[in-house]
Structures are given as structure tokens and as C-alpha cells.
Amino acid sequence: MNTRVFTSPMFLGFDHLEQMIERAAKTSSDGYPPYNIEQLSPISLRITLAVAGFTMDDLQITLEDNQLVIRGRQTDDGHGRVFLHRGIAARQFQRAFVIAEGIDVKGAWLDNGLLHVDLVRPVPQPVVKTIPITKGQTKTSVGPTRTVDGKSSCPDT
């Protein structure tokens, strides 16, 4: 079921935000690994994942189109070992977080089975721009126009 959030004509140019919402809805919901998100200050956040048994070489953190993706893949080192019971399985995971424009990943570290990822959200500066109103019916072209011979040309700016 696809429900479009920003269908109102009052929301112009929010296509990327709708795509981010759809991407967030598709992220894994299996609950592994468990995680916390803390607000450390008005501008900083910390994501903490419980990744017991994973080493730094088993973990990867990437930023892909406003999506923070954390992957873990353990190598099975059970060769030559005889298990009477094996309840701790080597498993892999992928956990994705959609982050807003302008949020920076400041660093990550592994400590006692917890992976910490620090994020900083700078305070946005308000932007106010006055648009001049001109007299007359001057048409303004926004995109490329087509000429008679079928080639596209951009309007003068």
C-alpha cells in the first residue's frame, strides 16, 4: 500500500523527503542488534548498538544517501573446536538509520561489546530572502526550452 504524504500543492520540492520516509519504512525490523539513540546535547546524538562478539574488523559503517548503514558479519572461527552445545551463533546484520540533511557523523568506537556512533546536528541558521516584485508581465523560464530543430537550450540567467 503506497500512501503519498506530500500530495498537497503546498509542499513543493519535498520528493526527497518522501523517499526518505519510504526508505525508513523498509528498514529491517527484526530487532537485532538492539540499539539506543541518545541526545547528548541540543546538537549531538549518539547511536549505541549492542554487538557482543563482533570485532572492529567484523563491523562496517557507511553513509549512503542520507542513510547511515551499520553492517556486521562475523567469521565462523569454530574450525577444530568441538561444541557440546552451540547457542551463540555467528550471525550477520544490517541496521539502517535515515538521517536528516546536514547531520554529520563525527566518529565511532567499539567498547565492551557496544558500538557507539556520534552524530552532530548543527543548528540551522534562518534564511530570509526578499523577492523583488516588478511591474509588468515579464515571464520567467525555469527549465530548458525546446527550439524548432529539437535541440534543447537553457534560458539566459
C-alpha positions as CSV (number, residue, x, y, z in Angstrom):
1,M,0.0,0.0,0.0
2,N,1.6,3.2,-1.1
3,T,0.3,6.3,0.6
4,R,1.8,9.6,-0.5
5,V,2.4,12.0,2.3
6,F,3.2,15.2,0.4
7,T,0.3,15.3,-2.1
8,S,-0.8,18.8,-1.2
9,P,0.2,21.6,-3.6
10,M,1.6,23.5,-0.6
11,F,4.5,21.0,-0.4
12,L,6.7,21.9,-3.3
13,G,10.0,20.1,-3.8
14,F,9.6,17.6,-0.9
15,D,10.0,14.5,-3.1
16,H,13.4,13.6,-1.5
17,L,11.8,13.7,2.0
18,E,9.0,11.3,0.9
19,Q,11.7,9.0,-0.5
20,M,13.5,9.1,2.9
21,I,10.3,8.2,4.7
22,E,9.7,5.2,2.4
23,R,13.3,4.1,2.9
24,A,12.9,4.3,6.7
25,A,9.7,2.1,6.5
26,K,11.7,-0.5,4.5
27,T,14.5,-0.9,7.1
28,S,14.9,-4.1,9.0
29,S,12.5,-4.7,11.8
30,D,13.9,-7.9,13.2
31,G,15.3,-6.1,16.3
32,Y,18.9,-7.3,16.0
33,P,21.1,-5.9,17.2
34,P,19.3,-3.9,19.9
35,Y,20.2,-0.2,20.0
36,N,19.7,3.1,21.8
37,I,19.6,6.6,20.5
38,E,20.6,9.3,23.0
39,Q,20.5,13.1,22.7
40,L,23.7,14.2,24.4
41,S,23.1,17.9,23.8
42,P,20.9,20.1,21.7
43,I,23.2,19.5,18.7
44,S,24.6,16.0,19.3
45,L,23.2,12.4,19.2
46,R,24.7,9.0,19.9
47,I,23.6,5.7,18.5
48,T,24.7,2.7,20.6
49,L,24.3,-0.8,19.3
50,A,24.9,-4.0,21.3
51,V,27.3,-6.0,19.2
52,A,28.8,-8.5,21.6
53,G,31.1,-11.0,19.9
54,F,31.9,-8.6,17.0
55,T,35.4,-7.2,16.5
56,M,36.2,-4.0,14.7
57,D,37.1,-6.0,11.6
58,D,33.6,-7.5,11.6
59,L,31.8,-4.2,11.5
60,Q,31.4,-1.6,8.8
61,I,29.7,1.8,8.9
62,T,28.8,3.7,5.7
63,L,26.8,6.8,4.8
64,E,24.7,6.1,1.7
65,D,22.3,8.9,0.5
66,N,21.3,10.2,4.0
67,Q,21.2,6.7,5.3
68,L,23.6,5.5,8.0
69,V,24.1,1.8,7.4
70,I,25.8,-0.4,10.0
71,R,26.7,-3.9,9.0
72,G,28.2,-6.7,11.0
73,R,29.5,-10.0,9.7
74,Q,31.2,-12.5,12.0
75,T,33.6,-15.1,10.6
76,D,32.9,-18.6,11.9
77,D,36.0,-19.5,13.9
78,G,34.7,-22.8,15.1
79,H,37.1,-24.9,12.9
80,G,38.8,-27.5,15.0
81,R,36.6,-26.9,18.0
82,V,34.1,-29.4,19.4
83,F,30.9,-27.8,20.7
84,L,28.8,-29.8,23.2
85,H,26.2,-27.0,22.8
86,R,26.3,-24.1,20.4
87,G,23.9,-21.4,21.4
88,I,26.0,-18.4,20.3
89,A,25.7,-18.4,16.5
90,A,27.9,-16.3,14.2
91,R,25.3,-14.1,12.5
92,Q,25.3,-11.1,10.3
93,F,23.1,-8.0,10.5
94,Q,22.4,-4.7,8.7
95,R,20.9,-1.8,10.6
96,A,20.0,1.4,8.7
97,F,19.1,4.8,10.1
98,V,17.7,7.6,7.9
99,I,19.4,10.8,9.0
100,A,18.4,14.4,8.1
101,E,20.3,16.7,5.8
102,G,23.2,18.4,7.5
103,I,23.8,15.8,10.2
104,D,27.4,14.8,10.3
105,V,28.9,11.5,11.6
106,K,31.7,12.6,14.0
107,G,33.1,9.2,14.8
108,A,32.5,5.7,16.0
109,W,34.2,3.4,18.6
110,L,33.7,-0.1,20.0
111,D,33.9,-0.6,23.7
112,N,32.9,-3.7,25.8
113,G,30.6,-5.1,23.1
114,L,28.9,-1.7,22.4
115,L,29.3,0.2,19.2
116,H,28.9,3.9,19.6
117,V,28.3,6.3,16.7
118,D,28.3,10.0,17.4
119,L,26.3,12.4,15.2
120,V,26.3,16.2,15.2
121,R,23.3,18.3,14.1
122,P,24.4,21.9,13.6
123,V,21.8,24.5,14.5
124,P,20.4,25.8,11.2
125,Q,20.7,29.5,10.6
126,P,17.4,31.0,9.5
127,V,17.4,32.3,5.9
128,V,15.2,35.2,5.0
129,K,15.2,36.4,1.4
130,T,13.2,39.3,0.0
131,I,11.9,38.7,-3.5
132,P,11.5,41.9,-5.5
133,I,8.2,42.5,-7.3
134,T,8.5,44.0,-10.7
135,K,5.8,45.8,-12.7
136,G,4.6,44.3,-16.0
137,Q,4.1,40.8,-17.3
138,T,7.7,39.5,-17.5
139,K,7.7,35.8,-18.0
140,T,10.4,33.8,-16.2
141,S,11.5,30.5,-17.6
142,V,12.7,27.9,-15.1
143,G,13.9,24.9,-17.2
144,P,15.3,24.2,-20.6
145,T,13.2,25.1,-23.6
146,R,12.9,23.3,-26.9
147,T,13.8,25.1,-30.2
148,V,12.4,24.4,-33.6
149,D,15.2,22.0,-34.6
150,G,14.5,19.8,-31.4
151,K,17.7,20.8,-29.5
152,S,17.3,22.0,-26.0
153,S,18.6,25.3,-24.9
154,C,18.8,26.8,-21.4
155,P,17.3,30.3,-20.9
156,D,19.5,33.2,-20.1
157,T,20.0,33.8,-16.4
